[in-house]
């Protein structure tokens, strides 16, 4: 499925075998040259869907010259290596993405350590690691980044043909997340930074344990509020115009979740992040949702500790949280 946003600017919807069911990628054309923003998962179905969409506007995958990637999740960069093999496209991505794009075994080990440190049961941890290992095996890669997009919000100006746009670091959902702003059109290509119907999951960067996802996410929301934006094109869900209202909803959501985490800690003695996540999300989630709930709870606990509202009470390799004794 391909939709024209404006002249030579398109949105292509690719399928996913997950709950979200789809991801949008975006296309700029300049003559026979193409810049693609995000790629979708690396599956034969996605490659054929992308090729068929391009054929509708008289283009081919081989004409893709540039790949601009919002972040390292496989529904956004999965086909980057394959498209590069087919077209020679240059890959543009945050420097913070590099440890993930190289896909070393170290990443799997660090995810395992994070899960077990914060109390995710062994069975669920094994399921997550199996999923990550299988997902990586199905991707053409690893691939290398040709041009690093900014790790700080310095709004790098980029050009493609007659198009001018800015790469804006918007960490939160991931450490490396970048959004793209088109000043003339007042369009924000938001990736997973702001979604119209669901709250982006915030998770740790296992390669950078000092990363604070929640405070980074809130700062990134404040940052994009300063831009004149008429329309947001997200990676999931329909394009929308009520950005200011949506940002308010996201801020309220996280404030509410942080209060629930605080209340959970105050109700007990020492708890790990997984136990606190069960208090918030329930105890009957599927394995992958248990991991997402743990990740989101962990980012709220980080901020509660820094604010002095709770304290860490680690026991060996396991991290626990407890009320502050006054």
N, C-alpha and C positions, 0 to 999 in steps of 0.2 A: 504494500500500500504506500503510495507516494502522494503527498499534498504540497501544492505550491504555497509558500509563505508570501513571497513577493517575486518579482522577476529574477530568475536564475538562483533562487533560494528555496530549498525544499526540505520537507520533513518526511522521512521514511520510517515506517513502523515495522519492526522485526519481531518475530514470535520468540517467546521464552517458555520453557517447560516448568515454570514456577508459578507461585501464587499471583505475581504481578502480570504474568502472561505476555507482556510486551515490553519493548524498549524502543524509544525513538532515537534515531540518528539523523544528522542534518547535513545538508549538501549545499555547497556554493559552487556555481559554475562560472567560468570565464572563458568563453570560446569552447575549445575542446579540453580545457584544463578543469580539474575538479579538486576541491578541498572537502574532506569528509570529517565530520565531528562525531567522534565515538564510532564504534563498529558493530556492536552486538556480539553475542556469543559465537564461538567458532564451531558452527555446525553446518553440514551440507545444506540443510533447509534455509539457514540464514544467508549463506552465500548465494544460493539460487534466488532467494527473495530479493536480495540486494541487486543482483545482476538483472533480474526482471524489472525492478523499479527503474534502474538506470536506463534500460532499453526503451522504456516508455518515453524518455526524454532524449533519446538518441545518443546515449552515452554507454560506456563500458567500464568495468572495474579497472581495466588497464590504464584508463585515463586519470585515475586518482593520483595526484601529485603530492598531496599533503594529508596527514592524519593528525587532527588535533583531539587529544584525549582528555576528558574531564578528570578521571581518576582510575585507579588500578583494578577495580572490580571487573570480573570477567564478562559481565553483560555490557561493559563499556569499552573494554580493550581486547576482548577475546580474539577477534579476527585481525588485530593489528599486524601480527607477524605474517599471517597468510596473505593479506592484501599487499604488504610490503614485498613479499616474494613475487606476487603477480604483476605489480605495477612499479616497483621501486620507490614507492611513496616515502617521503621523509616523515618520521614520527615525532610529534611535538607533545611533550608531557612534562609535568613537574619533576624536578630533580628528586623530590621526595618519593617519587614512584619507583625509582630505579631498583631498590632492593626487592620489590615485589615483581617487577617485570623480568628480572633475572631468574626468579623462581628457584631459589636454592632450597635444599632440604632444611636449612636453618630456619626458614619461615615456619615450616610444619612443627619443628621442635619448639619454637617460641610460642606458637599457638597452644600447643599441648601444655607447656609450662603455665601459661596464663590461665587456662581452663582449670587445671588442677590446683593452682595456687588460690583460686577464688571459689573453689568448692564444687565445680561442675562434676557430677558423678562420672566415674570411669567409663561407663557404657555410653553415655552421651558424648563424652570427650572423644572416645574412639570413633563414634559415628561422625562427628564433625571432621576429624582428621581424615577418615576414609573419604568423606565428601570432597574435602579440599584436594586430596591426592588424586582422586578420580577426575575432578574438574580440571586440574592442571594437566593431566595426561591427555585430555581431549582438546587441548589448545595448541595451535601452531606457535611454537616458541621454544625457549624464551626469545624475547626480542630486545633490541637495544634502542634507547632514545637517541634521536639525532639532534634534537634541539630542546634545551631545558626551558620550560615555562617558569615564571617567577615563583619562588617559594615564599615571598613576602608580597603584600598587596601593593605593588608598585605599578600595577596597571600597564603592563607591557603592550605597546601599540604594535599591531601586526597588520600586514596588508596581503591581500590576495586579489590580483586583478584590480578592479575598481573598488573592491570592498576594503573597508577599514574597520578593525575591531580590536578590542582590548582583552587580554588575558588577566583575570582577576583571581588571585588566590583566595579561596573561600573554604578553609579547613573546617572540619567539624564532623561531617559524615565520614570522611577519611582525612588523614593528615595532608594528603597530596591534592585534595580536590581543587579544581580550577573551573571557574565559570567564564563565559565569553559574552562580552557586552558590545553591541553594535550601536555606537552613538548616533549616527545619522538616522537609523530606523527606530532607535530607543527600544531595542529588543535585548532581553537577557536570555541567553542560552544557559539554563541553570543546572544541567546535569541532575544530580540528586540533592543539590543544596536546598532547594525549595520545591516541594511537590504540592499539588493542589488538594489532594484528598488524604494522604497519609503523612505521618511524621517520619522524616529520614532517620534511620537507625544510626546512632552515634556509637562508634567503637574505638578501641585502642589502636595505636600503631605499635605493633610488637617489636619493631626495630627502634622505636623512640619512646621508652617508657615514661619520659617526662611530658609527653604531649598531653594537653588537657582538652579533650574533645568538646565538652560542653561550653567552657568559656570561649574556646576558639569559634565554635558554631555561633554563639550569641554575638560575638564581635563581628563575624562575617555577615550576619543578618543586618547589624547596624551599618556595616560598610555599604552594602548594596542599597540600603534605604536612601543613601545620599545621591544615587544616580537617578536621573529622569528616565523611568522605564514605563513604557506604554503596555508592553506585553511580555509575559514570561513563557518560554518554551522549555518545559521540563523533560526529563528523560522518561518519566512514567506519568500517565494521565494526560488530560487535554490541556492545551495552552490556556492561560488565564491572565486576567488584567488586574485583579484585586490584590496586588503584591503587598501593600501596606497592611491590609486587613489580615492577610495570611501570615505575615511575619508576627503580628500581634497574637494570633492563635498559637503559633509555634512557641513563642516566649511563654505564654500562659501554660501550655502543655508541660514544658520542662520545669516551670516553677511548681506546678502541681505534683509532678513526679518526684521532684527533689523533696517536697514536704512528705510524700508517702515513704520515701526512703528514710528520712529522719525519724518519722513516727515508728517505723519498723525497728530501727536500732534502739530507740528509747523504750520499746516494749520488752526487750529482752536483755540478757547479759551480753555475751560475745556471740556475734553472728558473722558468717562469711557472706560474700556478695551474692552467692547463689541462693542462700537461705532468704536473704532480704528480697531478692528478685521474686521468689515464690510468694512472699507476703504481698507483693505488688501485682504480679501477673497470674498467680495461681500455680498449682502443682501438677497440672495435667497437660502441659504443653508438649508438643512433639520435640524431638531432640534438637533440631535446628532452631526452633523458636526458643528453646531453653537457652541456647547460646546467645541469641539476639537479646533476650531479656537480661541475661547476665551482663552482657556488654553495656547495655543501656543503663542498667542499675549501677554498674561500676563507675561510669562517667559522672553520675550524680554524687556518688560517695566521695570521689576525688574532691569535688568542690565543697562538700560538707566538712571534710577533714581540713581543707585549707582555710575554711571560714571559722574553724575552731568549734563547730557545733557537735561533732563526734570525734572520736580518736581511733587510731589504728591500734590493734592489739594482737600483733602477729605471734604465731606459735610455730617456730621453725620455718618451714617453707610455705606455710599456710597463712594467708592474711585474714585477719578478723577485724570486726569493727565493734565499738562499744560506746555507750553514752559517756559524755564528759562528766567526771565527778567534780561537783562544785563544793 
